[in-house]
Amino acid sequence: MNKILEFWNPIWLELELTHFPVILLGSFFGGVLLRGVQYPRQRLKLVMLAYYAALFSTLLVKFVLPGYLAPLRLATLLIGYAVLGSQFTHLIFERLIPRLGAVPPRILQDLFFAGLMLFSGSIFFSTAGYNLSALIPTSAVLTAVLGLALQDTLGNFISGMTLQMDHSLTVGDWIRVEGLEGRVSEIHWRYLALETRNWETVILPNSLLMKNKVLVLGKRQHQPQQWRRWVYFQVDYQTPPSEVLAAAGKMLQREAGFLPQVSDAPAPNCILISYELGYAKYAIRYWLTDLALDDPTDHEIRTRLYFALQRAGIQMAMTQQQIFMKEKLENSRLEITPADVTERINYLAPLELFQTLKPQEREWLAQKLVLAPFGKGEVLTRQGAEGHWLYIIQSGNVSVQMKNEQGLSKEVRQLGAGDFFGEMSLLTGAPRTATVIALSEVICYQLDKNTFQMILQKRPELAEYLADVLVRRQSEYRKVKKELAQENEHSPSRENLLEKISRFFSL
């Protein structure tokens, strides 16, 4: 037992001299206070590893080379308190300051830690009897030498401090500098990390940012982040601009199911840019709120624009070579070729709705149909709107949805090729009872009221068939309305919640 005590007592004495119990307890409580906080742990891990390595070296030197024990003990003390200093820094900058609503820059945290360590080091060295004033002349010369050797590094450091202190760039900003474009992911004392849309990370020295023009995308003071984009297209100059602008404007309406990543204020719009050789140049301007989705949003707008112009009977501009090769036809935008008529007749023949029509009547009807293509996600009809068309689906799938007064929505059914909708508004004049949204690219034929009325006059038996369809669909609508009402009962309204909160807090 005595031998064990003789071996253990010097070790414990050395642990006390290096403040190991204090550092151990401090790091434990620091870890408890920082539990659940997201912060960079690399520096803390490295300092703790260095501390335990220094502590082991101190114990080893005590028994092997006791003459070197004093400076090593001082270094162990300094590294040990660096562990506590690192935890203290994270506690202030990662837990306390964010609770006050502030987000301090990372470089300020590094400077605080460095200052804390310099202050602690000066105390330890002075307590150990070292005269720090004697180091001042030497440090001045050393500073001059290091300043000349590390000009670029110091420039990056000062630039990093400037960037973070004036908040000209912040994490999350999208910037363009020297042909590079991406999102700022990190700002350090030496560099700025830029994440591109190609899944690349570019390291930009801070001094480069200070010396060059930096374009911050979609950022304006006291305004939400949104970036104006331009989508250009050309239309034959013979098409009146009013028709093009009307077709594009209808497609851009939020009620038409427009894209959620496009801002409402300012609203997207279409303008005429110029007249070129054989065509007019237009542009759709919109404000993108999620800057990572630039190309996908441009693609979606071009796709929807194509279908919108097709529905309006407007063709994109052709090159001059194509214009000269095409035989000039009067009002060619609205022309239906014999092949189109044959295709429509073959499509209408097997449909139950038109099986009783004679071949001549079916041919006449085929010539009256209006082609109406829609892109995925577009709204074909909206609940409550006035209806002028019967829609017959040639290809694709749509979702029929109903919404109650509280805004709860539920799908009634899905329709596909050969189905039709919009008959209730066309037959009774009532507003649309449901909203129909394209689940894929959809091609429809539209049948107007006058044409449909002439068919009913020739074939009254169609009215009986449609009445059966109306009864069946009305039953579905009533069932969905009842389900929505039940869901609404189980979903407390804002007024009910406000009343409960007021009652609970005696407001």
N, C-alpha and C positions, 0 to 999 in steps of 0.2 A: 504493500500500500504506500509506504514511504517513497519507494522508487517511482511509483506512478505520480505521486504528488510532486516529487522533484522534477519529473519530466513535464508535468502539466503546468506548474506554477509559472515558469518563465514564458511559456506560450500564452497563458492567460494575461500575464502582465503586458506582454507585447501587444495583445489584442486591445487591452485597455488604453495603452499609449497611442495606438492608431485609431482610437475611438470606434472600434468595430461594433460594440453593442449599440452605440448611438446611431451609427450609420445603418445598421441592420434594422433597428426599430423604425427609424425615419423612412427608409425605403419601403418598409412593409406598409406603414400608414399612408405613405404617398401613393402606393399602388392601390390601396383601398379607396382613397379619395378620387383617384383617376379611373376607377372601374366604370366601364360603359362609355368612356370618352374616346372618340376617334382622334388619334394623334400619331405623328411619325415616331416610331419606337427605335429606329436604327441607332440614333445617337445615344439614347439611354442604354441600349444593349451593349454598344461598344464601350461606353464609360464603365459599366458594371463589370464587363469582362476584363477591362484594364485594371480595375480596382482589385478584383480577386487575384489577378496575376501578380500585381504589385504586393498584395498582402502575403501571398505564398512566398514571393521572393524575399520579403522582409523577414519572415520566419526562418527561411533557409539561411539567409545571410547572418542572422543572429547567432547561429550555431557554427557557421563555417568561416565567415569573414566579418567579425563584429566591428572591425574598423570602418567599414562602409555603411554601418547601420543607420547613422543619423540622417544623411541626405536621402536614403531610401525610405526611411520612416516618414520624412517630411513629404516626399512625393506621394506615398501611399495615403497620407492624410488629405493632401490636396485632391487626389483623384477620388477618394471616398466622398468628400464633400461636393465634388463635381456631380456625383450621382444624385445627391440630395438637391443640388442646384438645378439639375436638369428636370427633376420631378417638380420642383417648385416653379420653374419656368412654365412647364406644361400646365400646371394647376392654375396659374394666373391667366395664361394666354388661351388655353383650350377650354377652361371651365368657367372661371370668374368673369372675364371680360366679355365673352359671348352672351352671358346672361344679362349684361347691361345693354345689349343690342348692338355692340360694336364688333367689327371683324378686323383685328389688327393684321397688318402685313407680316408675312413670314420672316422677312429680313429684320423686323423690329424685335421679334422673338429671339433671333440669333444674336443680335446686338445686346439685348438684355442679358442673355446667358453669358456672353463674352465679358461684359462689364461686371457681372456678378463674380465670375471666376477671377478677374483681375483684382477685384476688391478683396476677395477671400485670400488669394495668393499673397497679396501685399501684407495682409495681417499675419498669415502663417510665417512668412519669411522674416518679418520684423520680430515676431515672438521668438523665432529660432535664433535671433541675434545677427541676422544678415543686414548689412548697411546698404539699403537700396539706393541711397543718394549717390553712392559711388558709381552706380551703373548709368547715371544720367548722361555724362559726356560720351561714354561708349555707346549708349543707346542712340544718341543723336547721330553719330557717325554711321551706326548700323542702319538707322532709319533712312538716311540719305542713300546708302548703297542699295538697300532693298527697294526704295522708291524708284531708282533708275532701272533696276533689274525687273521690276514687276509693274511697269507702267500700264500695260494692257489689263493686267489683273485688277489693279487699283481703279483703272477707268471703268471696268465692268462693275466693280463694287460700288463706286460712287453713282454710276448710272442706275444700278439696281435700286439703290436707296432713293434716288430721285423719282424713279418710276412708281415705287410703292408709296412714297410719301405724298405725291401730288395726285395719286389715283387716276392718272391719265390712262393707264391700262390696268384692268383687273382680270382675275381668273373668270373665265366664262365669256370674255369678249371674243368676237370674231374679227381678225385683222388681216390685212394684205400688205406685205412688205417685200420688195424686190421680187415680185412675181410669185411669191408664196402666199397661200391663203389657208387659214385654219383657225381653230379655237384655242385660246390661251388656256393651258391646263395648269401651269406652274410658273411662278416668278420667284427666282432665287437671287442671291446676292451677286452671282456671276452670269447667269443666263436666264432666258425665257424659253419655256417649252411650248411648242406649237403643234397641236394635233390636227392633221389634215383629214380631208374626207376620204382619202385613199388608205386610211388606217396607218399613217406614218406619223412619227414624232420628230419634229425638227428642233434642234437646239440652236437658238439664236443668242449670240453674246449681247449683253445689255448695251454695250457701247455702240453696236451696230444699229440698235433701235434709236439711240440718241442722235446718231449722225444722219439717219435717213428719214424720208417721209413715210409715215405709217398711216394707212387708211383703216379706220375702225368702222367695220360694217354694221349697219343697222342701229347705230347708237346716236341718240340726240339727247341733250340735257333735259331732264325731268320728263322724258317720254319713254314708253315701253320699247323693248328691242323689236325692231321690224325693219326689213331691208327691201327696198323697191327693186322689183325684177321686171324685165321686158321680154315679152314673147312676140316675135314678129311673124307676120304672115302676109301673103299677097293674094289679091282677088282681081279678077278681070275688071278693067277700068270702066266697062260698060255697066257694071252693077252699081246702082245708086248707093252712095255711102250710108244713107239712112237705113237701108235694108241690112247692110253688113253690121252696122253699129247696133241695130235692134236685135239681131240674132245673137251677137256676142254678148250684149248687155243682159239679155234674158238668161243666157248660160251662166253669167257671173253672179246672179242673184243668190243670196243665202237661202231664200225659200226654195230654190231649185236644187238644194242639196249640195251647195258648193263646199270646197275643201276647208276643213277646220283649221289648217295651218296658215290660212290666208286671212289677214286682218280685215275687220269691218270698218275701221277708221284709221286712215282713209280707205274708202271702199275701192275695190278693183274697178277698172274702167277700160274702155277700148277707144283708141283715137286713130285718126287718119294721119299718117306721117308724111307721105309725099306721093306724087304721081311719077311713075317711072315709065320706061318704054314698054307699053302694052299692058301694064297692070298698075294697080294702086297698092301702096304699101301701108299696112296697118300694124298696130301694136296693142297688145293687152298689157296693161301695167297693173301689177298687184304688189302688195306688201307682205313679205314672208316673215312669219313669227318664229319659225324653227329653222335657223339658217343652215342646219345640216341637211335639210331636205330640198335643196335648190333644184338639182336636176330631176329628181322624182316628181316634184311639183310642176316644173315646166312640162314634163312628159304628160302628166295628167291633164294639164290645161290644153295642150295641143290635141290630145285625144278627144276631149270633150268639145273643143272648138270644131274639130272635124265633123262630129256628129251634129252639132248645132247648125253648122252651115249646110250640111246635107238635108236636115229637116226643113231649112228655109229655102231649099232649092238653089243654093249658091255654090258654085264650084271654085276651087282654088285656081289661081292663075297658072296658065301653061306657058312653057317657053315659046319663043317665036317659031322655032322649027315645028313644034307641034301644032301651032296655030295655022301655019301655011299648009300642013299636011291634012288638016281636018277640013272637011267640007263645011262651008258656012251655012248654018241652019238658023232660020229666024226663031227667036225665043227658045234656043236650044236648051236653056237651063231647065225648062219645064217639059221638054219633049219625052214621051214614053214610046219606046221602040216596040215593034211587033213582038220581039223576043221577050220583052218585059211583060207584055200582055199575056202571052202564052204561059210564061212562068207563073203569073198570078192566077190564071185560070186553073192550072194544074194544082196550085196550092189550095184554092178555094173549094175544088170539087169534093174532096173527102170530108170537109168540115160539116158537122151536123147542122150548123146554123144555116148553111146555104145549099143543102142537098136537094131541096125541092125546087131550086131555080132551074129554069131551062138554060140550055147552052148559050142562047143569045143574051139572056138576062145576065148570066154569069160573065160573059165577055164585056157587056156594058158596065157591070159593076167593077170588073178588073181595071177598066180605063179610068174609073172615078176614084180609085184608092190612091191615097197619098202616102208615100214612103216616109217613115219617121224612125231613123236609127238613134239609139241612146247609148252612152258609155256607162260603164260600171259605176254605180253609186249615184247616178243622176235620178232626179225625181221626175216621173212621167206625168203624174197627176197628184195634186195635193188636196187633202181633206178640207172641205169647206169652199173650195174654189168652184167657179162656174164652169160647167162642162159643155163642150161643143162637139166632141168627137167620141166615136166608138173606136176602141183600140183592139186590133187583132194581132196577136203575137206570131210572127213568122219564125223567129229563132231567139234563143236565150231564155232567161228566167227572171221573174220579178217577184217581189215580196209585197203583199197587200197588208197594210198596217192601219190600225185605228188608234186614236188618241182621245182621252177624255179631257174634261175641262181643267183638271188638275195637272195635265201634262204627262200622265202615265200612258205609255204606248204598248201595244200588243199586236203580234202578227196574227192575222186572220187566216191566211193561206198563202201558198206560193203557186204561181201560174207559169206555164211554159208554152212551148210551140203548139199552136192550134187553139189555145184559150183566148178569151176576149174579156174585156172589162170596160167600164164606163157606160154600160147600157142604161143604168138607172137615171143618170143625169140627162141622157139623150132622150129617154122616153117620157120622163116625168118633169123635167126641168128643174129638179132638186139639185142642190149643191153636191159636190163629190162627197161620198160617205166615207172614203178611206184615202190614204196616201199610198201610192204605188212607187216603189223604188227598184231600180235595175240591180239585180244581183250579179249580172255579167253584161257583156255587150249584147244589146237587145235590138232587134229589127222588128218594127211594128208597121202595120198598115192602118191608116186613119180613115174613118168613114164619117163624113159630115152629116148633119141633121137632115138637110134637104134630100140628099141621096138616099139616106135610110128611110125617109118618109115615103119616097117613091117606091122603094122595094116593098114596104109594108102594104102600100095600096095595091100593088100587084099580087102580093102573096100574104093575105091576112093570117094564114096559119102560122107565120113566123111570130106574130104577136103572142099566140098561145104558148109557143115554145119559150119565148123570152119571159113571159109571165111566170112560167114554172121556174126559170132560172132566177128571176127576181125574188120569188117566194123563198127559194132555197137559200139564197145569199142573204136575204133580210133576216132569216132565222139565224144564220151564222153571226151576223152583225149584232143582233140582240144578245146572243150568247156571250160574245166578246165584251159588249158593253156591261153586261152583268158581272163578268169576271173582273173587269177593270174597276167597277164600283166596289166589289168586295175587297180588292187589293187596296183601294183608296181608303177603305174603312180601317184596315190594319196599318196603314201608313199615316202617322200623325202629321197634321198640317202644321204650318209655321205658327199659326195663331194658337193652336192647342199647346204646342211646345212652349211658346212664349208665356202662356197662361200658367203652365206648370212651373216654369222657372220663377216667375213673379211670385207665385204662391209659396214656393219653397224658400225663397230669400226674403219674403215679406216686403216685396217692392211695391 
